[in-house]
Amino acid sequence: KDPQTHALVASAVAAEQVLDLVERGVGDFHFYTMNRADLVFAVCHMIGIRSHEAEAAGSAAA
């Protein structure tokens, strides 16, 4: 019942579902954050959607 592990598993499962839907032709998604934007941010990061700030930081680090 570790909250961090629970969040990681939840994010991974959601990302897997999104990628499966993309493979099946779904192109648009809407995430309800329910005051848990950190989980949605993690899902977006896992599926390759990143903010401009994160992309810029990644480029600067390379």
N, CA, C, O and CB atoms as a CASP TS submission, in Angstrom:
PFRMAT TS
TARGET T0000
AUTHOR 0000-0000-0000
METHOD Language model
MODEL 1
PARENT N/A
ATOM      1  N   LYS     1       0.821  -1.198   0.000  1.00  0.00           N
ATOM      2  CA  LYS     1       0.000   0.000   0.000  1.00  0.00           C
ATOM      3  C   LYS     1       0.862   1.258   0.000  1.00  0.00           C
ATOM      4  O   LYS     1       0.469   2.303   0.518  1.00  0.00           O
ATOM      5  CB  LYS     1      -0.932   0.001   1.203  1.00  0.00           C
ATOM      6  N   ASP     2       2.024   1.131  -0.584  1.00  0.00           N
ATOM      7  CA  ASP     2       2.932   2.261  -0.714  1.00  0.00           C
ATOM      8  C   ASP     2       2.373   3.242  -1.748  1.00  0.00           C
ATOM      9  O   ASP     2       2.186   2.857  -2.902  1.00  0.00           O
ATOM     10  CB  ASP     2       4.357   1.783  -1.117  1.00  0.00           C
ATOM     11  N   PRO     3       2.101   4.490  -1.375  1.00  0.00           N
ATOM     12  CA  PRO     3       1.495   5.461  -2.299  1.00  0.00           C
ATOM     13  C   PRO     3       2.327   5.712  -3.555  1.00  0.00           C
ATOM     14  O   PRO     3       1.767   5.890  -4.637  1.00  0.00           O
ATOM     15  CB  PRO     3       1.278   6.768  -1.585  1.00  0.00           C
ATOM     16  N   GLN     4       3.639   5.729  -3.430  1.00  0.00           N
ATOM     17  CA  GLN     4       4.474   5.974  -4.609  1.00  0.00           C
ATOM     18  C   GLN     4       4.398   4.812  -5.592  1.00  0.00           C
ATOM     19  O   GLN     4       4.323   5.022  -6.803  1.00  0.00           O
ATOM     20  CB  GLN     4       5.928   6.211  -4.192  1.00  0.00           C
ATOM     21  N   THR     5       4.417   3.602  -5.077  1.00  0.00           N
ATOM     22  CA  THR     5       4.302   2.431  -5.943  1.00  0.00           C
ATOM     23  C   THR     5       2.937   2.398  -6.605  1.00  0.00           C
ATOM     24  O   THR     5       2.826   2.096  -7.794  1.00  0.00           O
ATOM     25  CB  THR     5       4.540   1.139  -5.147  1.00  0.00           C
ATOM     26  N   HIS     6       1.911   2.704  -5.848  1.00  0.00           N
ATOM     27  CA  HIS     6       0.555   2.743  -6.390  1.00  0.00           C
ATOM     28  C   HIS     6       0.464   3.758  -7.528  1.00  0.00           C
ATOM     29  O   HIS     6      -0.122   3.465  -8.570  1.00  0.00           O
ATOM     30  CB  HIS     6      -0.460   3.087  -5.282  1.00  0.00           C
ATOM     31  N   ALA     7       1.030   4.934  -7.341  1.00  0.00           N
ATOM     32  CA  ALA     7       0.996   5.979  -8.370  1.00  0.00           C
ATOM     33  C   ALA     7       1.767   5.545  -9.610  1.00  0.00           C
ATOM     34  O   ALA     7       1.322   5.793 -10.731  1.00  0.00           O
ATOM     35  CB  ALA     7       1.575   7.293  -7.823  1.00  0.00           C
ATOM     36  N   LEU     8       2.911   4.905  -9.425  1.00  0.00           N
ATOM     37  CA  LEU     8       3.707   4.443 -10.552  1.00  0.00           C
ATOM     38  C   LEU     8       2.962   3.391 -11.360  1.00  0.00           C
ATOM     39  O   LEU     8       2.934   3.448 -12.589  1.00  0.00           O
ATOM     40  CB  LEU     8       5.036   3.885 -10.068  1.00  0.00           C
ATOM     41  N   VAL     9       2.363   2.437 -10.670  1.00  0.00           N
ATOM     42  CA  VAL     9       1.606   1.390 -11.355  1.00  0.00           C
ATOM     43  C   VAL     9       0.398   1.988 -12.072  1.00  0.00           C
ATOM     44  O   VAL     9       0.118   1.629 -13.216  1.00  0.00           O
ATOM     45  CB  VAL     9       1.153   0.305 -10.355  1.00  0.00           C
ATOM     46  N   ALA    10      -0.315   2.889 -11.416  1.00  0.00           N
ATOM     47  CA  ALA    10      -1.485   3.524 -12.036  1.00  0.00           C
ATOM     48  C   ALA    10      -1.088   4.285 -13.291  1.00  0.00           C
ATOM     49  O   ALA    10      -1.776   4.202 -14.309  1.00  0.00           O
ATOM     50  CB  ALA    10      -2.174   4.473 -11.043  1.00  0.00           C
ATOM     51  N   SER    11       0.003   5.017 -13.232  1.00  0.00           N
ATOM     52  CA  SER    11       0.474   5.772 -14.396  1.00  0.00           C
ATOM     53  C   SER    11       0.881   4.839 -15.527  1.00  0.00           C
ATOM     54  O   SER    11       0.571   5.094 -16.691  1.00  0.00           O
ATOM     55  CB  SER    11       1.653   6.672 -14.010  1.00  0.00           C
ATOM     56  N   ALA    12       1.568   3.769 -15.191  1.00  0.00           N
ATOM     57  CA  ALA    12       2.014   2.819 -16.207  1.00  0.00           C
ATOM     58  C   ALA    12       0.833   2.136 -16.886  1.00  0.00           C
ATOM     59  O   ALA    12       0.833   1.967 -18.105  1.00  0.00           O
ATOM     60  CB  ALA    12       2.932   1.773 -15.586  1.00  0.00           C
ATOM     61  N   VAL    13      -0.164   1.746 -16.114  1.00  0.00           N
ATOM     62  CA  VAL    13      -1.355   1.103 -16.681  1.00  0.00           C
ATOM     63  C   VAL    13      -2.100   2.075 -17.592  1.00  0.00           C
ATOM     64  O   VAL    13      -2.520   1.705 -18.689  1.00  0.00           O
ATOM     65  CB  VAL    13      -2.292   0.597 -15.557  1.00  0.00           C
ATOM     66  N   ALA    14      -2.261   3.310 -17.142  1.00  0.00           N
ATOM     67  CA  ALA    14      -2.954   4.308 -17.960  1.00  0.00           C
ATOM     68  C   ALA    14      -2.187   4.577 -19.251  1.00  0.00           C
ATOM     69  O   ALA    14      -2.792   4.685 -20.318  1.00  0.00           O
ATOM     70  CB  ALA    14      -3.139   5.617 -17.171  1.00  0.00           C
ATOM     71  N   ALA    15      -0.872   4.686 -19.166  1.00  0.00           N
ATOM     72  CA  ALA    15      -0.061   4.925 -20.364  1.00  0.00           C
ATOM     73  C   ALA    15      -0.191   3.760 -21.338  1.00  0.00           C
ATOM     74  O   ALA    15      -0.290   3.964 -22.548  1.00  0.00           O
ATOM     75  CB  ALA    15       1.417   5.140 -19.986  1.00  0.00           C
ATOM     76  N   GLU    16      -0.189   2.558 -20.816  1.00  0.00           N
ATOM     77  CA  GLU    16      -0.345   1.373 -21.657  1.00  0.00           C
ATOM     78  C   GLU    16      -1.703   1.377 -22.362  1.00  0.00           C
ATOM     79  O   GLU    16      -1.795   1.022 -23.537  1.00  0.00           O
ATOM     80  CB  GLU    16      -0.188   0.098 -20.815  1.00  0.00           C
ATOM     81  N   GLN    17      -2.744   1.773 -21.653  1.00  0.00           N
ATOM     82  CA  GLN    17      -4.075   1.845 -22.253  1.00  0.00           C
ATOM     83  C   GLN    17      -4.121   2.891 -23.361  1.00  0.00           C
ATOM     84  O   GLN    17      -4.705   2.655 -24.419  1.00  0.00           O
ATOM     85  CB  GLN    17      -5.126   2.164 -21.186  1.00  0.00           C
ATOM     86  N   VAL    18      -3.503   4.048 -23.119  1.00  0.00           N
ATOM     87  CA  VAL    18      -3.483   5.103 -24.134  1.00  0.00           C
ATOM     88  C   VAL    18      -2.744   4.612 -25.377  1.00  0.00           C
ATOM     89  O   VAL    18      -3.231   4.787 -26.494  1.00  0.00           O
ATOM     90  CB  VAL    18      -2.816   6.390 -23.578  1.00  0.00           C
ATOM     91  N   LEU    19      -1.587   4.006 -25.196  1.00  0.00           N
ATOM     92  CA  LEU    19      -0.822   3.528 -26.346  1.00  0.00           C
ATOM     93  C   LEU    19      -1.584   2.460 -27.118  1.00  0.00           C
ATOM     94  O   LEU    19      -1.505   2.411 -28.345  1.00  0.00           O
ATOM     95  CB  LEU    19       0.525   2.980 -25.895  1.00  0.00           C
ATOM     96  N   ASP    20      -2.315   1.610 -26.419  1.00  0.00           N
ATOM     97  CA  ASP    20      -3.144   0.605 -27.083  1.00  0.00           C
ATOM     98  C   ASP    20      -4.231   1.274 -27.915  1.00  0.00           C
ATOM     99  O   ASP    20      -4.491   0.868 -29.048  1.00  0.00           O
ATOM    100  CB  ASP    20      -3.774  -0.347 -26.049  1.00  0.00           C
ATOM    101  N   LEU    21      -4.862   2.295 -27.357  1.00  0.00           N
ATOM    102  CA  LEU    21      -5.901   3.013 -28.095  1.00  0.00           C
ATOM    103  C   LEU    21      -5.325   3.732 -29.310  1.00  0.00           C
ATOM    104  O   LEU    21      -5.964   3.783 -30.361  1.00  0.00           O
ATOM    105  CB  LEU    21      -6.603   4.016 -27.181  1.00  0.00           C
ATOM    106  N   VAL    22      -4.131   4.283 -29.174  1.00  0.00           N
ATOM    107  CA  VAL    22      -3.475   4.945 -30.311  1.00  0.00           C
ATOM    108  C   VAL    22      -3.248   3.933 -31.433  1.00  0.00           C
ATOM    109  O   VAL    22      -3.497   4.231 -32.602  1.00  0.00           O
ATOM    110  CB  VAL    22      -2.122   5.590 -29.876  1.00  0.00           C
ATOM    111  N   GLU    23      -2.778   2.745 -31.079  1.00  0.00           N
ATOM    112  CA  GLU    23      -2.561   1.692 -32.079  1.00  0.00           C
ATOM    113  C   GLU    23      -3.858   1.311 -32.781  1.00  0.00           C
ATOM    114  O   GLU    23      -3.833   0.860 -33.926  1.00  0.00           O
ATOM    115  CB  GLU    23      -1.945   0.456 -31.422  1.00  0.00           C
ATOM    116  N   ARG    24      -4.983   1.487 -32.110  1.00  0.00           N
ATOM    117  CA  ARG    24      -6.280   1.136 -32.677  1.00  0.00           C
ATOM    118  C   ARG    24      -6.940   2.311 -33.399  1.00  0.00           C
ATOM    119  O   ARG    24      -8.083   2.212 -33.844  1.00  0.00           O
ATOM    120  CB  ARG    24      -7.195   0.630 -31.586  1.00  0.00           C
ATOM    121  N   GLY    25      -6.207   3.425 -33.510  1.00  0.00           N
ATOM    122  CA  GLY    25      -6.700   4.539 -34.305  1.00  0.00           C
ATOM    123  C   GLY    25      -7.265   5.722 -33.548  1.00  0.00           C
ATOM    124  O   GLY    25      -7.682   6.702 -34.165  1.00  0.00           O
ATOM    125  N   VAL    26      -7.289   5.656 -32.233  1.00  0.00           N
ATOM    126  CA  VAL    26      -7.793   6.789 -31.454  1.00  0.00           C
ATOM    127  C   VAL    26      -6.690   7.837 -31.399  1.00  0.00           C
ATOM    128  O   VAL    26      -5.539   7.518 -31.102  1.00  0.00           O
ATOM    129  CB  VAL    26      -8.237   6.349 -30.006  1.00  0.00           C
ATOM    130  N   GLY    27      -7.045   9.088 -31.686  1.00  0.00           N
ATOM    131  CA  GLY    27      -6.032  10.126 -31.742  1.00  0.00           C
ATOM    132  C   GLY    27      -6.202  11.257 -30.750  1.00  0.00           C
ATOM    133  O   GLY    27      -5.287  12.060 -30.565  1.00  0.00           O
ATOM    134  N   ASP    28      -7.341  11.332 -30.118  1.00  0.00           N
ATOM    135  CA  ASP    28      -7.600  12.428 -29.188  1.00  0.00           C
ATOM    136  C   ASP    28      -7.970  11.866 -27.822  1.00  0.00           C
ATOM    137  O   ASP    28      -8.715  10.893 -27.707  1.00  0.00           O
ATOM    138  CB  ASP    28      -8.725  13.349 -29.719  1.00  0.00           C
ATOM    139  N   PHE    29      -7.427  12.505 -26.793  1.00  0.00           N
ATOM    140  CA  PHE    29      -7.677  12.059 -25.427  1.00  0.00           C
ATOM    141  C   PHE    29      -7.953  13.253 -24.537  1.00  0.00           C
ATOM    142  O   PHE    29      -7.469  14.357 -24.789  1.00  0.00           O
ATOM    143  CB  PHE    29      -6.488  11.249 -24.887  1.00  0.00           C
ATOM    144  N   HIS    30      -8.716  13.031 -23.517  1.00  0.00           N
ATOM    145  CA  HIS    30      -8.984  14.052 -22.506  1.00  0.00           C
ATOM    146  C   HIS    30      -8.808  13.378 -21.155  1.00  0.00           C
ATOM    147  O   HIS    30      -9.471  12.385 -20.854  1.00  0.00           O
ATOM    148  CB  HIS    30     -10.432  14.681 -22.663  1.00  0.00           C
ATOM    149  N   PHE    31      -7.917  13.921 -20.352  1.00  0.00           N
ATOM    150  CA  PHE    31      -7.661  13.352 -19.036  1.00  0.00           C
ATOM    151  C   PHE    31      -8.296  14.225 -17.967  1.00  0.00           C
ATOM    152  O   PHE    31      -8.118  15.443 -17.966  1.00  0.00           O
ATOM    153  CB  PHE    31      -6.147  13.203 -18.786  1.00  0.00           C
ATOM    154  N   TYR    32      -9.023  13.615 -17.075  1.00  0.00           N
ATOM    155  CA  TYR    32      -9.553  14.312 -15.905  1.00  0.00           C
ATOM    156  C   TYR    32      -8.524  14.148 -14.793  1.00  0.00           C
ATOM    157  O   TYR    32      -8.200  13.025 -14.407  1.00  0.00           O
ATOM    158  CB  TYR    32     -10.973  13.752 -15.475  1.00  0.00           C
ATOM    159  N   THR    33      -8.016  15.247 -14.282  1.00  0.00           N
ATOM    160  CA  THR    33      -6.951  15.154 -13.286  1.00  0.00           C
ATOM    161  C   THR    33      -7.468  14.881 -11.883  1.00  0.00           C
ATOM    162  O   THR    33      -6.763  14.276 -11.075  1.00  0.00           O
ATOM    163  CB  THR    33      -6.149  16.420 -13.281  1.00  0.00           C
ATOM    164  N   MET    34      -8.681  15.313 -11.579  1.00  0.00           N
ATOM    165  CA  MET    34      -9.253  15.101 -10.248  1.00  0.00           C
ATOM    166  C   MET    34      -8.264  15.520  -9.156  1.00  0.00           C
ATOM    167  O   MET    34      -8.090  14.830  -8.151  1.00  0.00           O
ATOM    168  CB  MET    34      -9.652  13.623 -10.064  1.00  0.00           C
ATOM    169  N   ASN    35      -7.624  16.670  -9.384  1.00  0.00           N
ATOM    170  CA  ASN    35      -6.625  17.214  -8.458  1.00  0.00           C
ATOM    171  C   ASN    35      -5.406  16.310  -8.306  1.00  0.00           C
ATOM    172  O   ASN    35      -4.721  16.349  -7.284  1.00  0.00           O
ATOM    173  CB  ASN    35      -7.252  17.443  -7.102  1.00  0.00           C
ATOM    174  N   ARG    36      -5.140  15.501  -9.321  1.00  0.00           N
ATOM    175  CA  ARG    36      -3.961  14.622  -9.318  1.00  0.00           C
ATOM    176  C   ARG    36      -3.177  14.845 -10.614  1.00  0.00           C
ATOM    177  O   ARG    36      -2.869  13.900 -11.340  1.00  0.00           O
ATOM    178  CB  ARG    36      -4.379  13.110  -9.169  1.00  0.00           C
ATOM    179  N   ALA    37      -2.868  16.092 -10.882  1.00  0.00           N
ATOM    180  CA  ALA    37      -2.169  16.432 -12.121  1.00  0.00           C
ATOM    181  C   ALA    37      -0.836  15.704 -12.237  1.00  0.00           C
ATOM    182  O   ALA    37      -0.366  15.458 -13.348  1.00  0.00           O
ATOM    183  CB  ALA    37      -1.944  17.934 -12.200  1.00  0.00           C
ATOM    184  N   ASP    38      -0.223  15.358 -11.117  1.00  0.00           N
ATOM    185  CA  ASP    38       1.060  14.662 -11.158  1.00  0.00           C
ATOM    186  C   ASP    38       0.949  13.316 -11.864  1.00  0.00           C
ATOM    187  O   ASP    38       1.873  12.911 -12.570  1.00  0.00           O
ATOM    188  CB  ASP    38       1.594  14.464  -9.748  1.00  0.00           C
ATOM    189  N   LEU    39      -0.167  12.621 -11.683  1.00  0.00           N
ATOM    190  CA  LEU    39      -0.349  11.334 -12.355  1.00  0.00           C
ATOM    191  C   LEU    39      -0.545  11.519 -13.853  1.00  0.00           C
ATOM    192  O   LEU    39       0.012  10.763 -14.649  1.00  0.00           O
ATOM    193  CB  LEU    39      -1.544  10.585 -11.760  1.00  0.00           C
ATOM    194  N   VAL    40      -1.327  12.511 -14.240  1.00  0.00           N
ATOM    195  CA  VAL    40      -1.545  12.772 -15.662  1.00  0.00           C
ATOM    196  C   VAL    40      -0.240  13.245 -16.304  1.00  0.00           C
ATOM    197  O   VAL    40       0.070  12.864 -17.433  1.00  0.00           O
ATOM    198  CB  VAL    40      -2.667  13.828 -15.863  1.00  0.00           C
ATOM    199  N   PHE    41       0.515  14.065 -15.595  1.00  0.00           N
ATOM    200  CA  PHE    41       1.815  14.501 -16.098  1.00  0.00           C
ATOM    201  C   PHE    41       2.709  13.286 -16.353  1.00  0.00           C
ATOM    202  O   PHE    41       3.390  13.219 -17.376  1.00  0.00           O
ATOM    203  CB  PHE    41       2.491  15.476 -15.099  1.00  0.00           C
ATOM    204  N   ALA    42       2.708  12.333 -15.430  1.00  0.00           N
ATOM    205  CA  ALA    42       3.520  11.120 -15.586  1.00  0.00           C
ATOM    206  C   ALA    42       3.065  10.306 -16.790  1.00  0.00           C
ATOM    207  O   ALA    42       3.896   9.811 -17.552  1.00  0.00           O
ATOM    208  CB  ALA    42       3.450  10.261 -14.317  1.00  0.00           C
ATOM    209  N   VAL    43       1.757  10.163 -16.968  1.00  0.00           N
ATOM    210  CA  VAL    43       1.229   9.426 -18.119  1.00  0.00           C
ATOM    211  C   VAL    43       1.678  10.102 -19.410  1.00  0.00           C
ATOM    212  O   VAL    43       2.163   9.438 -20.326  1.00  0.00           O
ATOM    213  CB  VAL    43      -0.321   9.341 -18.060  1.00  0.00           C
ATOM    214  N   CYS    44       1.518  11.405 -19.481  1.00  0.00           N
ATOM    215  CA  CYS    44       1.919  12.143 -20.685  1.00  0.00           C
ATOM    216  C   CYS    44       3.406  11.964 -20.956  1.00  0.00           C
ATOM    217  O   CYS    44       3.812  11.776 -22.103  1.00  0.00           O
ATOM    218  CB  CYS    44       1.586  13.639 -20.540  1.00  0.00           C
ATOM    219  N   HIS    45       4.203  12.020 -19.924  1.00  0.00           N
ATOM    220  CA  HIS    45       5.647  11.838 -20.084  1.00  0.00           C
ATOM    221  C   HIS    45       5.946  10.438 -20.622  1.00  0.00           C
ATOM    222  O   HIS    45       6.793  10.278 -21.500  1.00  0.00           O
ATOM    223  CB  HIS    45       6.379  12.068 -18.737  1.00  0.00           C
ATOM    224  N   MET    46       5.251   9.426 -20.096  1.00  0.00           N
ATOM    225  CA  MET    46       5.481   8.044 -20.525  1.00  0.00           C
ATOM    226  C   MET    46       5.113   7.816 -21.983  1.00  0.00           C
ATOM    227  O   MET    46       5.740   7.001 -22.659  1.00  0.00           O
ATOM    228  CB  MET    46       4.692   7.095 -19.654  1.00  0.00           C
ATOM    229  N   ILE    47       4.101   8.529 -22.477  1.00  0.00           N
ATOM    230  CA  ILE    47       3.674   8.317 -23.862  1.00  0.00           C
ATOM    231  C   ILE    47       4.335   9.297 -24.824  1.00  0.00           C
ATOM    232  O   ILE    47       4.023   9.308 -26.014  1.00  0.00           O
ATOM    233  CB  ILE    47       2.165   8.440 -23.967  1.00  0.00           C
ATOM    234  N   GLY    48       5.249  10.121 -24.308  1.00  0.00           N
ATOM    235  CA  GLY    48       6.027  10.992 -25.179  1.00  0.00           C
ATOM    236  C   GLY    48       5.515  12.398 -25.341  1.00  0.00           C
ATOM    237  O   GLY    48       6.006  13.139 -26.192  1.00  0.00           O
ATOM    238  N   ILE    49       4.541  12.783 -24.547  1.00  0.00           N
ATOM    239  CA  ILE    49       4.030  14.153 -24.593  1.00  0.00           C
ATOM    240  C   ILE    49       4.706  14.921 -23.471  1.00  0.00           C
ATOM    241  O   ILE    49       4.562  14.585 -22.296  1.00  0.00           O
ATOM    242  CB  ILE    49       2.458  14.201 -24.457  1.00  0.00           C
ATOM    243  N   ARG    50       5.443  15.955 -23.848  1.00  0.00           N
ATOM    244  CA  ARG    50       6.165  16.739 -22.846  1.00  0.00           C
ATOM    245  C   ARG    50       5.917  18.217 -23.069  1.00  0.00           C
ATOM    246  O   ARG    50       5.642  18.657 -24.185  1.00  0.00           O
ATOM    247  CB  ARG    50       7.676  16.437 -22.892  1.00  0.00           C
ATOM    248  N   SER    51       6.016  18.968 -21.999  1.00  0.00           N
ATOM    249  CA  SER    51       5.841  20.414 -22.098  1.00  0.00           C
ATOM    250  C   SER    51       7.039  21.021 -22.813  1.00  0.00           C
ATOM    251  O   SER    51       8.104  20.409 -22.895  1.00  0.00           O
ATOM    252  CB  SER    51       5.661  21.050 -20.696  1.00  0.00           C
ATOM    253  N   HIS    52       6.855  22.218 -23.324  1.00  0.00           N
ATOM    254  CA  HIS    52       7.956  22.913 -23.983  1.00  0.00           C
ATOM    255  C   HIS    52       9.117  23.125 -23.016  1.00  0.00           C
ATOM    256  O   HIS    52      10.280  23.055 -23.413  1.00  0.00           O
ATOM    257  CB  HIS    52       7.480  24.260 -24.547  1.00  0.00           C
ATOM    258  N   GLU    53       8.802  23.383 -21.750  1.00  0.00           N
ATOM    259  CA  GLU    53       9.845  23.594 -20.754  1.00  0.00           C
ATOM    260  C   GLU    53      10.669  22.322 -20.549  1.00  0.00           C
ATOM    261  O   GLU    53      11.894  22.382 -20.446  1.00  0.00           O
ATOM    262  CB  GLU    53       9.229  24.048 -19.424  1.00  0.00           C
ATOM    263  N   ALA    54       9.999  21.180 -20.492  1.00  0.00           N
ATOM    264  CA  ALA    54      10.703  19.915 -20.297  1.00  0.00           C
ATOM    265  C   ALA    54      11.571  19.589 -21.507  1.00  0.00           C
ATOM    266  O   ALA    54      12.688  19.094 -21.356  1.00  0.00           O
ATOM    267  CB  ALA    54       9.703  18.777 -20.038  1.00  0.00           C
ATOM    268  N   GLU    55      11.060  19.866 -22.714  1.00  0.00           N
ATOM    269  CA  GLU    55      11.843  19.628 -23.918  1.00  0.00           C
ATOM    270  C   GLU    55      13.077  20.515 -23.937  1.00  0.00           C
ATOM    271  O   GLU    55      14.166  20.062 -24.288  1.00  0.00           O
ATOM    272  CB  GLU    55      10.995  19.871 -25.167  1.00  0.00           C
ATOM    273  N   ALA    56      12.910  21.779 -23.559  1.00  0.00           N
ATOM    274  CA  ALA    56      14.030  22.716 -23.540  1.00  0.00           C
ATOM    275  C   ALA    56      15.074  22.279 -22.515  1.00  0.00           C
ATOM    276  O   ALA    56      16.274  22.355 -22.778  1.00  0.00           O
ATOM    277  CB  ALA    56      13.537  24.142 -23.228  1.00  0.00           C
ATOM    278  N   ALA    57      14.624  21.827 -21.362  1.00  0.00           N
ATOM    279  CA  ALA    57      15.551  21.368 -20.327  1.00  0.00           C
ATOM    280  C   ALA    57      16.304  20.127 -20.795  1.00  0.00           C
ATOM    281  O   ALA    57      17.496  19.983 -20.523  1.00  0.00           O
ATOM    282  CB  ALA    57      14.797  21.071 -19.017  1.00  0.00           C
ATOM    283  N   GLY    58      15.617  19.240 -21.490  1.00  0.00           N
ATOM    284  CA  GLY    58      16.263  18.038 -22.017  1.00  0.00           C
ATOM    285  C   GLY    58      17.294  18.363 -23.075  1.00  0.00           C
ATOM    286  O   GLY    58      18.348  17.729 -23.132  1.00  0.00           O
ATOM    287  N   SER    59      17.003  19.344 -23.914  1.00  0.00           N
ATOM    288  CA  SER    59      17.948  19.759 -24.947  1.00  0.00           C
ATOM    289  C   SER    59      19.172  20.412 -24.330  1.00  0.00           C
ATOM    290  O   SER    59      20.292  20.212 -24.800  1.00  0.00           O
ATOM    291  CB  SER    59      17.280  20.718 -25.931  1.00  0.00           C
ATOM    292  N   ALA    60      18.961  21.188 -23.286  1.00  0.00           N
ATOM    293  CA  ALA    60      20.069  21.878 -22.626  1.00  0.00           C
ATOM    294  C   ALA    60      20.989  20.888 -21.924  1.00  0.00           C
ATOM    295  O   ALA    60      22.195  21.117 -21.826  1.00  0.00           O
ATOM    296  CB  ALA    60      19.537  22.904 -21.622  1.00  0.00           C
ATOM    297  N   ALA    61      20.419  19.785 -21.435  1.00  0.00           N
ATOM    298  CA  ALA    61      21.210  18.795 -20.710  1.00  0.00           C
ATOM    299  C   ALA    61      22.028  17.921 -21.655  1.00  0.00           C
ATOM    300  O   ALA    61      23.018  17.320 -21.239  1.00  0.00           O
ATOM    301  CB  ALA    61      20.303  17.924 -19.857  1.00  0.00           C
ATOM    302  N   ALA    62      21.628  17.845 -22.911  1.00  0.00           N
ATOM    303  CA  ALA    62      22.301  16.956 -23.879  1.00  0.00           C
ATOM    304  C   ALA    62      23.598  17.509 -24.393  1.00  0.00           C
ATOM    305  O   ALA    62      24.263  16.869 -25.207  1.00  0.00           O
ATOM    306  CB  ALA    62      21.405  16.681 -25.039  1.00  0.00           C
TER
END
